[in-house]
Amino acid sequence: MMRVIAFTLLGVLACRELPDGPERVFEESFEDRCDGVPCGWSQSAGPDAAVRSVETFHPGEHGIELRGDGTTVLSPMGEVAPAVLMFGSLEANLSARCTDASLAIEVGLIDDATGISDTFRGRVSPPGDFARSITALIGDRALVDGGLSGGIGGGAFEVRVNTVLLRLEGDGECVVDHLIIDDVNASVGPRPGPGAGC
């Protein structure tokens, strides 16, 4: 009997209606250029002109290049629609290449319902040729005290991204062609919509 109840509860949780949200928590293709850098992105640390928009795979395909240890860029945030997270865990999926360097990624989120904020951090070392690199982003609060989701099994909740930061670590360079921040295992392929799984 307990087994039937447990499976019924799992089915209800899996089939509940999720709040509407954008396709991804955050996605950037770096295609729009303004004064030699991707529009809205701002350099906050590093040598002058250490950040620029560059061609990547093909002529007309653009990305962001960071050169020199500690060079840091911040994303354009503006008005951001809420995104739905299921488990309070994030991953970064990027198409990038690095030479003698790695890339630190920080994502700031806020849960509008509770006002709780969290910063998720990760590091990736893409190869010298463009390749997809995926890394987990670990929250400061998510695992320690329940963080945004209220702990394991906290269910779906709406968050807003309030900052994305990329920082070069090492004396080389990194070029990022595309960046996706999303739920763990949701950054590859289309994201399930409301009511998905039933």
C-alpha positions as semicolon CSV with decimal commas, in nm:
position;residue;x (nm);y (nm);z (nm)
1;M;0,000;0,000;0,000
2;M;0,280;0,244;0,089
3;R;0,446;0,170;-0,244
4;V;0,126;0,263;-0,432
5;I;0,099;0,588;-0,238
6;A;0,465;0,671;-0,306
7;F;0,430;0,610;-0,681
8;T;0,108;0,812;-0,692
9;L;0,280;1,107;-0,521
10;L;0,573;1,085;-0,762
11;G;0,330;1,090;-1,056
12;V;0,150;1,396;-0,919
13;L;0,481;1,579;-0,869
14;A;0,603;1,489;-1,218
15;C;0,279;1,596;-1,387
16;R;0,207;1,919;-1,202
17;E;0,167;2,234;-1,408
18;L;0,482;2,446;-1,406
19;P;0,474;2,825;-1,413
20;D;0,542;2,977;-1,753
21;G;0,896;3,098;-1,804
22;P;1,146;3,162;-2,080
23;E;1,312;2,883;-2,275
24;R;1,630;2,907;-2,067
25;V;1,741;3,059;-1,738
26;F;1,996;3,258;-1,943
27;E;2,120;3,231;-2,302
28;E;2,364;3,450;-2,493
29;S;2,491;3,413;-2,849
30;F;2,715;3,727;-2,849
31;E;2,600;3,811;-3,204
32;D;2,501;4,175;-3,151
33;R;2,804;4,407;-3,144
34;C;2,831;4,758;-3,006
35;D;3,159;4,951;-3,029
36;G;3,365;4,635;-3,078
37;V;3,219;4,431;-2,790
38;P;2,900;4,226;-2,754
39;C;2,613;4,467;-2,684
40;G;2,546;4,529;-2,318
41;W;2,845;4,333;-2,186
42;S;3,084;4,546;-1,985
43;Q;3,443;4,488;-1,882
44;S;3,478;4,525;-1,505
45;A;3,841;4,413;-1,456
46;G;4,158;4,347;-1,653
47;P;4,382;4,540;-1,893
48;D;4,230;4,800;-2,126
49;A;4,072;4,650;-2,439
50;A;4,107;4,294;-2,303
51;V;3,748;4,217;-2,409
52;R;3,625;4,233;-2,765
53;S;3,382;4,082;-3,012
54;V;3,553;3,840;-3,253
55;E;3,453;3,607;-3,537
56;T;3,439;3,241;-3,432
57;F;3,344;2,940;-3,647
58;H;3,256;3,115;-3,972
59;P;3,266;3,469;-4,107
60;G;2,968;3,645;-3,956
61;E;2,953;3,418;-3,647
62;H;3,058;3,615;-3,338
63;G;3,171;3,554;-2,983
64;I;3,334;3,732;-2,692
65;E;3,711;3,716;-2,636
66;L;3,879;3,771;-2,299
67;R;4,260;3,814;-2,275
68;G;4,482;3,831;-1,966
69;D;4,452;3,692;-1,614
70;G;4,163;3,841;-1,418
71;T;3,985;3,998;-1,714
72;T;3,618;4,003;-1,618
73;V;3,295;4,085;-1,802
74;L;2,942;4,135;-1,671
75;S;2,627;4,053;-1,864
76;P;2,357;4,293;-1,969
77;M;2,057;4,212;-1,752
78;G;1,791;4,478;-1,791
79;E;1,437;4,343;-1,757
80;V;1,455;3,963;-1,729
81;A;1,152;3,734;-1,734
82;P;1,137;3,469;-1,461
83;A;1,272;3,122;-1,532
84;V;1,158;2,797;-1,375
85;L;1,406;2,577;-1,191
86;M;1,319;2,227;-1,078
87;F;1,597;2,126;-0,840
88;G;1,791;2,439;-0,744
89;S;2,096;2,326;-0,940
90;L;2,247;2,493;-1,245
91;E;2,488;2,408;-1,522
92;A;2,671;2,617;-1,779
93;N;2,685;2,485;-2,135
94;L;2,916;2,683;-2,359
95;S;3,075;2,661;-2,698
96;A;3,423;2,795;-2,635
97;R;3,796;2,757;-2,679
98;C;4,075;2,857;-2,440
99;T;4,451;2,875;-2,479
100;D;4,658;2,871;-2,156
101;A;4,355;2,979;-1,953
102;S;4,027;2,868;-1,797
103;L;3,700;3,050;-1,745
104;A;3,526;3,113;-1,412
105;I;3,148;3,159;-1,436
106;E;2,925;3,321;-1,172
107;V;2,547;3,350;-1,195
108;G;2,340;3,551;-0,948
109;L;1,976;3,445;-0,904
110;I;1,692;3,575;-0,690
111;D;1,369;3,398;-0,597
112;D;1,108;3,674;-0,624
113;A;0,861;3,488;-0,403
114;T;1,095;3,460;-0,104
115;G;1,354;3,729;-0,179
116;I;1,630;3,471;-0,128
117;S;1,931;3,523;-0,355
118;D;2,214;3,288;-0,437
119;T;2,534;3,298;-0,640
120;F;2,624;2,988;-0,840
121;R;2,988;2,937;-0,938
122;G;3,181;2,703;-1,166
123;R;3,498;2,679;-1,372
124;V;3,559;2,535;-1,717
125;S;3,875;2,470;-1,920
126;P;3,768;2,433;-2,284
127;P;4,020;2,285;-2,530
128;G;4,215;2,490;-2,787
129;D;3,955;2,423;-3,058
130;F;3,588;2,515;-3,025
131;A;3,400;2,247;-2,835
132;R;3,100;2,220;-2,609
133;S;3,196;2,237;-2,242
134;I;2,946;2,170;-1,965
135;T;3,011;2,237;-1,597
136;A;2,803;2,232;-1,281
137;L;2,746;2,565;-1,110
138;I;2,734;2,528;-0,732
139;G;2,530;2,771;-0,524
140;D;2,658;2,937;-0,208
141;R;2,332;2,864;-0,026
142;A;2,152;2,597;-0,227
143;L;2,310;2,293;-0,062
144;V;2,405;2,441;0,274
145;D;2,077;2,578;0,405
146;G;1,814;2,496;0,146
147;G;1,895;2,798;-0,069
148;L;1,649;2,892;-0,335
149;S;1,462;2,563;-0,361
150;G;1,411;2,504;0,008
151;G;1,624;2,192;-0,005
152;I;1,611;1,863;-0,190
153;G;1,266;1,795;-0,329
154;G;1,168;2,161;-0,298
155;G;0,990;2,147;-0,636
156;A;0,962;2,401;-0,915
157;F;1,020;2,766;-0,836
158;E;1,061;3,087;-1,033
159;V;1,389;3,277;-1,030
160;R;1,535;3,579;-1,205
161;V;1,895;3,611;-1,313
162;N;2,042;3,935;-1,183
163;T;2,401;3,890;-1,304
164;V;2,625;3,669;-1,516
165;L;3,001;3,714;-1,480
166;L;3,282;3,558;-1,686
167;R;3,640;3,584;-1,552
168;L;3,955;3,464;-1,727
169;E;4,199;3,267;-1,511
170;G;4,547;3,240;-1,661
171;D;4,763;3,448;-1,892
172;G;4,611;3,319;-2,217
173;E;4,276;3,384;-2,380
174;C;3,927;3,239;-2,410
175;V;3,665;3,291;-2,679
176;V;3,302;3,205;-2,602
177;D;3,068;3,164;-2,898
178;H;2,750;3,066;-2,711
179;L;2,651;3,040;-2,343
180;I;2,351;2,865;-2,186
181;I;2,275;2,865;-1,813
182;D;1,997;2,626;-1,712
183;D;1,885;2,344;-1,484
184;V;2,124;2,051;-1,464
185;N;2,065;1,827;-1,770
186;A;1,833;2,086;-1,928
187;S;2,092;2,293;-2,116
188;V;2,117;2,040;-2,400
189;G;1,817;2,025;-2,633
190;P;1,480;2,191;-2,594
191;R;1,351;2,261;-2,247
192;P;1,027;2,087;-2,145
193;G;0,728;2,320;-2,130
194;P;0,450;2,351;-1,874
195;G;0,289;2,017;-1,796
196;A;0,566;1,826;-1,976
197;G;0,616;1,465;-1,879
198;C;0,247;1,372;-1,856
